Amino acid sequence: MSLLALTAAAALPATAWGVHAGWMVRRLRAARRDPLTGLWTRDAFTRQARRLLRNRHAVVVLADVDRFKQVNDTHGHAAGDALLAVTAARLAHAVGRSGVVGRLGGDEFAAVLVDRGGTAADQLAILGRILARPVDTAPDVHTSVSLGWVRRADHPDEDLSALLRRADEAMYAAKRAPVPVHRAALDRLLASVTGRRPGRRRTA
C-alpha cells in the first residue's frame, strides 16, 4: 500500500470522530436551549447568570406574562405559544449580548443585565410597555408582562437564588399594584420590596 493510501486510511477515523464530536457539540447546545423560545433553559441560564453576578452593576430581573392561562383558554395554545416566543425575543433584544435571558418554565422568564449607567429603572419601564404590545400573529391577544428586579449592589452577599426570590417578591407586588403606580414608580416599588408574597413558600 502506498504512503498516500496509508495516510488516507488513517485520516478516515479522525474525520469520522471530528464529525461525531461536532454533532455532539450541537446536541449539547440544543439541549441548553428552550425549544419554543430559543432562550437558555434554567440550568444554562443559572450558570451564566452566576458569572454575571460577579459584576456589582448586575441587575436580576423576573418577568411573568399576566393572565397567560386566560390567553390559552380564550385564544388557544397556538396563540399562547406565539405570545411566549415574542415575549422571549423582546426580552432578549432588550437585555442584549452583555446579559443573559432564560425561560424558567411556563410563562416565567429571568434575566441578568449589567447596568453600568444606572438607568435600569427607565429601561425596564420602557421594556414593560414594549412587552405589552400585541403580537403580530395574534393581534386579538391583549395582555401585559409584570417585571420585578433587584440590584446586585444592594445585596452583595446574596447568591442568585436569593436575588431571584427578591425579584419574585417585587414582581408580584407590581402585579398587585394599580397600573399607574406600576409604571410610574418601578424604581421604588420593584427594587425595594423584600417581604414574603402571600401564599408563596420560600425555598432554601
PAVOBA-824111 format. One record per residue (C-alpha): residue in three letters; chain; x, y, z. Coordinates in Angstrom, 2 decimals. Example, Ala and Ser with C-alpha at 12.3 -4.5 7.8 and 13.67 -1.06 7.14 Angstrom:
<nodes>
[node 'ALA' 'A' [12.30 -4.50 7.80]]
[node 'SER' 'A' [13.67 -1.06 7.14]]
</nodes>
This chain:
<nodes>
[node 'MET' 'A' [0.00 0.00 0.00]]
[node 'SER' 'A' [1.32 3.40 -0.93]]
[node 'LEU' 'A' [2.12 6.10 1.60]]
[node 'LEU' 'A' [-0.73 8.21 0.22]]
[node 'ALA' 'A' [-3.19 5.34 0.69]]
[node 'LEU' 'A' [-1.99 4.71 4.24]]
[node 'THR' 'A' [-2.34 8.38 5.10]]
[node 'ALA' 'A' [-5.87 8.47 3.67]]
[node 'ALA' 'A' [-6.84 5.33 5.59]]
[node 'ALA' 'A' [-5.52 6.77 8.84]]
[node 'ALA' 'A' [-7.37 10.04 8.25]]
[node 'LEU' 'A' [-10.78 8.36 7.96]]
[node 'PRO' 'A' [-11.24 7.57 11.70]]
[node 'ALA' 'A' [-10.06 11.06 12.63]]
[node 'THR' 'A' [-12.53 12.61 10.18]]
[node 'ALA' 'A' [-15.37 10.45 11.48]]
[node 'TRP' 'A' [-14.53 11.39 15.06]]
[node 'GLY' 'A' [-14.45 15.08 14.11]]
[node 'VAL' 'A' [-17.92 14.82 12.55]]
[node 'HIS' 'A' [-19.24 12.95 15.60]]
[node 'ALA' 'A' [-17.71 15.49 18.01]]
[node 'GLY' 'A' [-19.30 18.35 16.07]]
[node 'TRP' 'A' [-22.67 16.60 16.20]]
[node 'MET' 'A' [-22.32 16.10 19.96]]
[node 'VAL' 'A' [-21.49 19.79 20.50]]
[node 'ARG' 'A' [-24.57 20.81 18.52]]
[node 'ARG' 'A' [-26.75 18.43 20.52]]
[node 'LEU' 'A' [-25.42 19.77 23.82]]
[node 'ARG' 'A' [-26.05 23.34 22.75]]
[node 'ALA' 'A' [-29.57 22.46 21.64]]
[node 'ALA' 'A' [-30.26 20.79 24.99]]
[node 'ARG' 'A' [-29.43 24.03 26.74]]
[node 'ARG' 'A' [-31.97 25.97 24.68]]
[node 'ASP' 'A' [-35.72 26.07 25.25]]
[node 'PRO' 'A' [-37.27 24.62 22.06]]
[node 'LEU' 'A' [-40.17 27.10 21.93]]
[node 'THR' 'A' [-38.42 30.39 22.65]]
[node 'GLY' 'A' [-34.77 29.68 21.90]]
[node 'LEU' 'A' [-33.79 31.10 25.29]]
[node 'TRP' 'A' [-31.45 29.34 27.71]]
[node 'THR' 'A' [-33.01 26.65 29.88]]
[node 'ARG' 'A' [-32.97 27.07 33.64]]
[node 'ASP' 'A' [-29.68 25.24 34.20]]
[node 'ALA' 'A' [-27.85 27.00 31.37]]
[node 'PHE' 'A' [-29.22 30.37 32.48]]
[node 'THR' 'A' [-28.12 29.72 36.07]]
[node 'ARG' 'A' [-24.52 29.03 35.06]]
[node 'GLN' 'A' [-24.22 32.21 33.01]]
[node 'ALA' 'A' [-26.15 34.36 35.47]]
[node 'ARG' 'A' [-23.80 33.41 38.30]]
[node 'ARG' 'A' [-20.86 34.62 36.25]]
[node 'LEU' 'A' [-22.56 37.95 35.53]]
[node 'LEU' 'A' [-23.32 38.45 39.22]]
[node 'ARG' 'A' [-19.61 38.93 39.86]]
[node 'ASN' 'A' [-20.23 42.41 38.44]]
[node 'ARG' 'A' [-21.60 44.80 41.09]]
[node 'HIS' 'A' [-23.63 46.58 38.39]]
[node 'ALA' 'A' [-25.65 43.44 37.63]]
[node 'VAL' 'A' [-29.44 43.56 37.89]]
[node 'VAL' 'A' [-31.61 40.45 38.29]]
[node 'VAL' 'A' [-34.98 40.59 36.54]]
[node 'LEU' 'A' [-38.02 38.31 36.61]]
[node 'ALA' 'A' [-40.83 38.57 34.06]]
[node 'ASP' 'A' [-44.21 36.87 34.15]]
[node 'VAL' 'A' [-46.95 37.05 31.49]]
[node 'ASP' 'A' [-50.17 38.33 33.06]]
[node 'ARG' 'A' [-53.35 36.27 32.57]]
[node 'PHE' 'A' [-51.49 33.70 30.48]]
[node 'LYS' 'A' [-53.93 30.88 31.30]]
[node 'GLN' 'A' [-56.77 33.10 30.14]]
[node 'VAL' 'A' [-54.94 33.68 26.85]]
[node 'ASN' 'A' [-54.63 29.92 26.30]]
[node 'ASP' 'A' [-58.25 29.27 27.28]]
[node 'THR' 'A' [-59.64 32.07 25.10]]
[node 'HIS' 'A' [-57.39 32.09 22.06]]
[node 'GLY' 'A' [-55.86 28.63 22.06]]
[node 'HIS' 'A' [-52.39 27.27 22.80]]
[node 'ALA' 'A' [-51.00 28.37 19.44]]
[node 'ALA' 'A' [-51.68 31.98 20.40]]
[node 'GLY' 'A' [-50.15 31.36 23.82]]
[node 'ASP' 'A' [-47.03 29.88 22.27]]
[node 'ALA' 'A' [-46.74 32.85 19.90]]
[node 'LEU' 'A' [-47.03 35.21 22.87]]
[node 'LEU' 'A' [-44.28 33.39 24.75]]
[node 'ALA' 'A' [-41.97 33.37 21.72]]
[node 'VAL' 'A' [-42.43 37.09 21.07]]
[node 'THR' 'A' [-42.02 37.94 24.77]]
[node 'ALA' 'A' [-38.76 35.97 24.81]]
[node 'ALA' 'A' [-37.48 37.72 21.69]]
[node 'ARG' 'A' [-38.30 41.16 23.10]]
[node 'LEU' 'A' [-36.62 40.36 26.40]]
[node 'ALA' 'A' [-33.51 39.05 24.68]]
[node 'HIS' 'A' [-33.29 42.15 22.48]]
[node 'ALA' 'A' [-33.67 44.47 25.46]]
[node 'VAL' 'A' [-31.03 42.68 27.55]]
[node 'GLY' 'A' [-28.56 42.45 24.67]]
[node 'ARG' 'A' [-25.41 40.42 24.25]]
[node 'SER' 'A' [-23.88 41.60 27.52]]
[node 'GLY' 'A' [-26.65 39.97 29.58]]
[node 'VAL' 'A' [-28.44 36.63 29.69]]
[node 'VAL' 'A' [-32.11 35.64 29.47]]
[node 'GLY' 'A' [-33.64 32.27 30.28]]
[node 'ARG' 'A' [-37.04 30.64 30.43]]
[node 'LEU' 'A' [-37.57 29.23 33.90]]
[node 'GLY' 'A' [-40.72 27.41 32.88]]
[node 'GLY' 'A' [-44.26 28.15 31.73]]
[node 'ASP' 'A' [-44.70 31.89 31.29]]
[node 'GLU' 'A' [-41.89 32.91 33.65]]
[node 'PHE' 'A' [-38.59 34.33 32.42]]
[node 'ALA' 'A' [-35.45 35.53 34.16]]
[node 'ALA' 'A' [-32.64 37.82 33.07]]
[node 'VAL' 'A' [-29.44 39.32 34.36]]
[node 'LEU' 'A' [-28.25 42.54 32.77]]
[node 'VAL' 'A' [-25.35 44.86 33.53]]
[node 'ASP' 'A' [-26.50 48.39 34.39]]
[node 'ARG' 'A' [-23.32 50.46 34.29]]
[node 'GLY' 'A' [-25.20 53.70 33.63]]
[node 'GLY' 'A' [-27.69 53.34 36.47]]
[node 'THR' 'A' [-30.65 53.51 34.08]]
[node 'ALA' 'A' [-32.27 50.15 34.85]]
[node 'ALA' 'A' [-35.49 51.75 36.11]]
[node 'ASP' 'A' [-36.01 53.70 32.89]]
[node 'GLN' 'A' [-35.01 50.76 30.70]]
[node 'LEU' 'A' [-37.40 48.40 32.44]]
[node 'ALA' 'A' [-40.26 50.90 32.36]]
[node 'ILE' 'A' [-39.84 51.11 28.58]]
[node 'LEU' 'A' [-39.48 47.34 28.35]]
[node 'GLY' 'A' [-42.75 46.85 30.23]]
[node 'ARG' 'A' [-44.58 48.89 27.61]]
[node 'ILE' 'A' [-42.86 47.05 24.77]]
[node 'LEU' 'A' [-43.80 43.67 26.24]]
[node 'ALA' 'A' [-47.45 44.76 26.40]]
[node 'ARG' 'A' [-47.65 45.37 22.64]]
[node 'PRO' 'A' [-49.86 42.96 20.67]]
[node 'VAL' 'A' [-48.25 40.06 18.84]]
[node 'ASP' 'A' [-48.38 40.41 15.05]]
[node 'THR' 'A' [-49.50 36.81 14.61]]
[node 'ALA' 'A' [-52.13 37.12 17.35]]
[node 'PRO' 'A' [-53.40 40.74 17.26]]
[node 'ASP' 'A' [-56.51 39.92 19.33]]
[node 'VAL' 'A' [-54.39 38.86 22.32]]
[node 'HIS' 'A' [-54.06 41.69 24.81]]
[node 'THR' 'A' [-52.06 41.23 27.97]]
[node 'SER' 'A' [-49.08 42.65 29.81]]
[node 'VAL' 'A' [-45.93 41.35 31.45]]
[node 'SER' 'A' [-45.12 42.04 35.09]]
[node 'LEU' 'A' [-41.49 42.77 35.91]]
[node 'GLY' 'A' [-39.63 42.54 39.19]]
[node 'TRP' 'A' [-36.00 43.34 39.67]]
[node 'VAL' 'A' [-33.25 43.87 42.20]]
[node 'ARG' 'A' [-29.77 45.36 42.04]]
[node 'ARG' 'A' [-26.80 43.18 42.85]]
[node 'ALA' 'A' [-25.08 46.11 44.61]]
[node 'ASP' 'A' [-27.93 46.38 47.14]]
[node 'HIS' 'A' [-27.44 42.76 48.27]]
[node 'PRO' 'A' [-23.76 41.96 47.68]]
[node 'ASP' 'A' [-23.69 38.91 49.97]]
[node 'GLU' 'A' [-26.66 37.09 48.43]]
[node 'ASP' 'A' [-26.49 34.39 45.77]]
[node 'LEU' 'A' [-28.58 34.04 42.62]]
[node 'SER' 'A' [-31.36 32.09 44.35]]
[node 'ALA' 'A' [-31.82 34.78 47.00]]
[node 'LEU' 'A' [-31.79 37.57 44.41]]
[node 'LEU' 'A' [-34.37 35.74 42.31]]
[node 'ARG' 'A' [-36.61 35.45 45.38]]
[node 'ARG' 'A' [-36.33 39.19 45.93]]
[node 'ALA' 'A' [-37.13 39.87 42.28]]
[node 'ASP' 'A' [-40.05 37.45 42.58]]
[node 'GLU' 'A' [-41.48 39.37 45.54]]
[node 'ALA' 'A' [-41.07 42.63 43.66]]
[node 'MET' 'A' [-42.75 41.20 40.56]]
[node 'TYR' 'A' [-45.83 40.08 42.45]]
[node 'ALA' 'A' [-46.03 43.38 44.32]]
[node 'ALA' 'A' [-46.06 45.10 40.92]]
[node 'LYS' 'A' [-48.69 42.65 39.66]]
[node 'ARG' 'A' [-50.98 43.58 42.57]]
[node 'ALA' 'A' [-50.34 47.33 42.31]]
[node 'PRO' 'A' [-52.51 49.77 40.35]]
[node 'VAL' 'A' [-51.29 50.27 36.79]]
[node 'PRO' 'A' [-50.26 53.95 37.23]]
[node 'VAL' 'A' [-48.11 53.01 40.23]]
[node 'HIS' 'A' [-46.70 50.04 38.37]]
[node 'ARG' 'A' [-45.47 52.32 35.58]]
[node 'ALA' 'A' [-44.51 55.45 37.48]]
[node 'ALA' 'A' [-42.68 54.00 40.47]]
[node 'LEU' 'A' [-40.80 50.99 39.16]]
[node 'ASP' 'A' [-37.54 52.05 40.79]]
[node 'ARG' 'A' [-39.04 52.47 44.27]]
[node 'LEU' 'A' [-41.58 49.67 44.11]]
[node 'LEU' 'A' [-39.86 46.85 42.28]]
[node 'ALA' 'A' [-36.35 47.23 43.64]]
[node 'SER' 'A' [-37.29 47.67 47.27]]
[node 'VAL' 'A' [-39.94 45.06 48.06]]
[node 'THR' 'A' [-38.48 42.19 50.08]]
[node 'GLY' 'A' [-41.48 40.96 52.06]]
[node 'ARG' 'A' [-42.94 37.50 51.66]]
[node 'ARG' 'A' [-45.54 37.06 48.98]]
[node 'PRO' 'A' [-48.79 35.66 50.41]]
[node 'GLY' 'A' [-49.22 32.02 49.59]]
[node 'ARG' 'A' [-45.68 31.67 48.26]]
[node 'ARG' 'A' [-43.48 29.32 50.23]]
[node 'ARG' 'A' [-39.83 30.22 50.42]]
[node 'THR' 'A' [-37.28 27.62 49.41]]
[node 'ALA' 'A' [-33.81 27.14 50.85]]
</nodes>
